[in-house]
Amino acid sequence: MMQPNQRLEDLEQRFSQLESRLKDTPEKEAISILHAMLQENRRQLAVSPAPAGEAGTTLEYVANLYKSAPGMQGVAENEGLPVGSPAPDFTLPDAHGQPVSLSDFRGKNVVLAFYPLDWSPACSDQLSLYQAESSEFERHNAQVVAISVDSFYSHGAWSAVRGITFPLLADFHPKGEVARRFQVLRATHGFSERALYIIDHQGVIRYKSISPEIYMIPDIYELFEQLEKLKG
């Protein structure tokens, strides 16, 4: 069995190899900043270990890294698919690497949430809000499904530290293909708009919301109002 230090060294080596192959983009900068933050946390823990009885300190720190991560800026570049059109079916891996299809939820309303990236400030707040309101979504016979271009490895770590239990799907390869099919891929950044679709139990788009600025979290009360309309 690989020891923890060996595992960490292996991950560091893989990170270095992959980072050198990435083009200079905002995503690469964000990943590099996150890596530096994790390294700084590791250094601080080595100098000042957590007091006895505070074993959760490290996990809590990682869970709150988004609060000090650089924010996102940019106006919407896409309008999305029109209301009334059939939602394209897709299959993507979830945070455990298991395939999940949109058609798996036929018979329920689906709140399909496209978001830019794991670990970013607004994305963390948005999906934590949906997690906190899980009972309200259940009351409306609605299943939240969230999609970003991150890998399922990133989704696995992020959902674990943030306590996310609804599906996080990896639109990783071909990168952004599902976002492109829903007409919400930002070509200038390589990740999606912050976009919401409500898809009814028959697979038809009944509502959409594209945030005019990428950092803006959609109004959850409007979302619930739209779900309420589908109960009639």
N, C-alpha and C positions, 0 to 999 in steps of 0.2 A: 504494500500500500504506500502511495506517495505521501511523504510527510508534508505538513502545512508550508514550511519554508520552501521546499522543493516545488510545490504547487504554485506558490507565489512567484518564484523565480521563472517558472515556465510561462506563467501568464504575462509577466513583464517582458519576456523575450518575444512572445507572440504579439504583444501590443506594439513593441518597437518595430517588428517586421511589417505589420500591417500599416502602422502610421506612416512609414516611409513611402508606401504605395498610394496613399490618399492624396488627391489634389488639394490645393489650398482653397478651401471653401469655408463658409461659416460653420458647417457641421464639424469639419476637422478641428477648427479652433475650439468649438464647444467641447468636443471629446478630449482635446488636449488639456483644456482648463479643468475638466472633471478629473482627469488622470492626475493632474498636479495637485488638486484638492485632496484626493485620496492619499497621495504620497505624503502630503503635509500632515494629514491626520495620522498616518502611520508613524511619521517621525515624532509627532507630539506624544503619541501613546508610548513610544519607546522611551521617551524622556520622562514622561509623567504618567505612569500606568494608573488605570482607574482604581479608586479605592475599593476595598473589599465590599462585596454586596452590590456593586454597581456594574455587573457584567453586561448590562444592556446599553451602556454608554456608547459603545462603538456603533451598534446598530442604529441607535437614535441619531447619532451624528450623520451617518450615511443617509438616513431617511429624510433629514432636513437639509441636505446639500443643495437642493433646488432653491432654497431661500437666498443663497449667496451666489447662485449661478447667473451669468449674464442674461439679461432679458432679450426678448425678441421684438423686432420692429418690422413693419412692412404692411402696406395696404393689400387688400385682396386682389388677386390676379385672375380669378375664375368665378363663374356664376353658378357652376354645378348643373346637374341634370334637372330638367323641369318637373314640377309637381304634376302627378298624374301619369308619369311614365313608369314602365316596369323597372324595378331595380335589377341591375345585372347580378346574376348569381356568381359566387366566387368560392374558392376554398383556400384558406391560409392556415399556417401553423399558429397554435396558441402559445402561451408562455411555457407550456410543457412540451412543445414540439408536436402536439397532436393536431391533426387536421380538423378544421371547423369550417362549415359551409353556411352561407346565408340561408339556404333552403332548410337547414337543420331546424330553424326556428319558425317554419311555416305553421300558422295557427296562432302565433303570437304577434304582437306589435314589436318591431325592432327599432330601438334608438341606435342608429349607426353613427358613431362619433369618430370623425377623422381628426387627429391632432398631430402637430409637427413632430415632436421628439419626446422620448422619455427624459426624465431628470430636469426638464426645463420648468421655469417657475409657473407659468399659467397652466401648463398641462397637468402638473402635479395637483394644483388647486382644483382644476375642473374635474378630474376623475375622482379625486378624494370626495368632492361634493356629491358626485353620482353614487359613490359607494355609501356615503352617509344617508342618502335618500333611497336606498335599495327597496325598502318596504313600500315606498310610494310608487316606484316603478312596478312592483309586483301587483299593487292594487289596480294599476291600469293595464294589467296583462302585458307588460312591456319588458323586453330583454335588452339591456344595454350591451352593445358590442363596440369595442374601441379598436381603432386601427392606426398604426403609424409605420414608418419605413424602418424602424429599429428591428434588430434581429430578435428571435425568440429568447436568446440568452439574456439580452438586455431586459426584455419584458419579464422574464422570470425573476431577475434580481429586483426590478422596480416594483413588481406586484407584491413581492415578499416584504419589502421594507415599507411599502405604503398600505399594505393590507387590502389590496384590490382583489376581489373575488370574481368579478364578471370577466368575460373573455377579453384579453388583449391580443390582437392578431398582428402578425409580422408581415407587412407588405414589403418584404426585404429583397426578394428575388423572383422575377425581374423587379428591380427596385421601383416602387411606386406604381406598379401596373394596375392594382385595384383602384387606387386614388385617381389614376388617369382615366379609367373606365367610368368613374363617377364624376369626372371633369373637375377635380379639386386638387390636382398636383401642381405645385408651384415650380415652374420650369427654371426659375432663377435660383432656387435653393435646393431642389431635389427632395423636398418633403411636401406634405399636404398643407392645404389651408386648414384653419380651424373651422370645421364644417360639421353640421348635424343634418341627418335625414331621419324622418320617421317613416318606416316602411310597414304597411298594414299586414294583416294576417294572410293576405292573398299575394303579397310581394309587390305591391304598388306603392310608389313614393307619394306620401300624403302631405309631407311638410319638409322644407329644407331651410337651413340657416347657414349663411357664409359670413363669418365675422369680418366686418369691414377693415379692422386692424387685427393682425395675427395674434396679438397679446390679449384681445378682448374675449372674455368667457361668455358664452351665450346665456341669456336669461333663463334660469331654470323654471321660473314661474310661467313664462310663455311656453316652455316645453311641456309642462304639465297641462296647461290649458289646451294645447293641441292634442295631447293624448286623451283628454277628457272628451273632446269632440268625436273621437273614434268609438266611444262607448255607446253612442246613440244608434 
